[in-house]
Amino acid sequence: MFGQQARAVLEGDTVFLSAFPDGWKITAAGCEPRPEMPYRCDVKGGLTVRVLFTLCVVVVVGGLAYFTTIGLLQR
C-alpha cells in the first residue's frame, strides 16, 4: 500500500486498488510484472471502462425493450 493506492498479489493474478470516498475499488486487474517496466494489465479502470460498461447496458436494455415490443405486437 502506498497512500491511496495498493497492489494485491493473488494466486494467478495481481490487482491494483485505489481508495475512493465510498471505499476501495479495483482500478486494474489481470496484471503481469515485466522486468524493469510497469505491470501489463488486461483490464484497467477509468473512463474507457465506464463508457464500455454503459454502452453494454444500453445495448442490453434496448434489446430487451425491442424484443418485448415485438412480442407484444405479435400477440
Secondary structure as UniProt FT lines:
FT   TURN            3..4
FT   STRAND          5..10
FT   TURN            11..12
FT   STRAND          13..20
FT   TURN            21..22
FT   STRAND          23..34
FT   TURN            35..36
FT   STRAND          37..44
FT   HELIX           47..73
//
